[in-house]
Amino acid sequence: MSIYGRLLIVFCVSSTSYGALDPAKQSNVNTIKQGITFNANEGDDTVYKLDISNPSISQPIEPKTDDVERAKFVQVEVVEVVNPKKYALTFEVHYQPTSSAKIYLGSFSLYPADNPGKFIVPTQGKVKNEGAIMLSMVISNKIDPGDLVKIRVKRIRFLKG
């Protein structure tokens, strides 16, 4: 077998396993105040779910493990997109301190509208080791009844630069 054939096999195997998510981690969804949903599993394998009826998530900042005050960026990894009609999707990232109003950090869009990927938004030096990061999906198009839009996002990370 040629080197190109071997590379094709490696590519096919890795691309089919890329979108696979642990079903046990997907099923544990809790609702917290203001209708925001989040996956209550701990650790880096956490997968958040967004859809038309639950377009926002909130990830608490863990003061002991998340050193966010030195972070330059918030990284959002969209691992799965179900958007058959390719509605334009924009994601807004906010920082919610524990004692004041939420702070807008930035936004990003999927292109094409059904393409997953990693996205970064600057912290602007405003994020502290308390509160939560909020991610909201905004659909600018009018949605027909019964349409499907589902997004899965890995645990939000903080990048130091």
PEDA-V327676 format. One record per pair of residues at least 6 apart in sequence whose C-alpha atoms are under 7 Angstrom apart, sorted by the first residue. I is the first residue (numbers start at 0). GAP is how many residues later the second one is. Records with the same first field share a line. If there is no record, write none. Layout:
I->GAP / GAP
//
This chain:
18->60 / 61
24->16 / 21 / 22
25->21
27->11 / 12
28->8 / 9 / 10 / 11
29->7 / 8 / 9 / 10
30->6 / 7
35->18 / 20 / 21 / 22
36->17 / 19 / 20
37->10 / 19 / 20
38->7 / 8 / 9
43->111
44->109
45->108 / 109
46->105 / 106 / 107 / 108
47->104 / 105 / 106
48->102 / 103 / 104
49->6 / 100 / 101 / 102
50->98 / 99 / 100
51->97
54->81 / 82
55->79 / 80 / 81
56->77 / 78 / 79
57->74 / 75 / 76 / 77
58->73 / 74 / 75
59->71 / 72 / 73
60->68 / 69 / 70 / 71
62->66 / 67
65->63
66->62
67->59 / 60 / 61 / 90
68->58 / 59 / 60
69->90
70->87 / 88 / 89 / 90
71->50 / 51 / 87 / 88 / 89
72->47 / 48 / 49 / 50 / 85 / 86 / 87 / 88
73->46 / 47 / 48 / 49 / 82 / 83 / 84 / 85
74->43 / 44 / 45 / 46 / 81 / 82 / 83 / 84
75->42 / 43 / 44 / 80 / 81
76->40 / 41 / 42 / 76 / 77
77->38 / 39 / 40 / 74 / 75 / 76
78->37 / 38 / 73 / 74 / 75
79->36 / 71 / 72
80->33 / 34 / 35 / 69 / 70 / 71
81->32 / 67 / 68 / 69
82->31 / 65 / 66 / 67
85->27 / 28
86->26 / 52 / 54
87->25 / 51 / 52 / 53
88->20 / 21 / 24 / 48 / 49 / 50 / 51
89->17 / 18 / 19 / 20 / 47 / 48 / 49
90->16 / 17 / 18 / 44 / 45 / 46 / 47
91->14 / 15 / 16 / 43 / 44 / 45
92->11 / 12 / 13 / 14 / 41 / 42 / 43
93->8 / 9 / 10 / 11 / 39 / 40 / 41
94->7 / 8 / 9 / 10 / 32 / 37 / 38 / 39
95->6 / 7 / 35 / 36 / 37 / 38
96->33 / 34 / 35
97->32 / 33
104->16 / 17 / 18
105->15
106->14
109->6
//
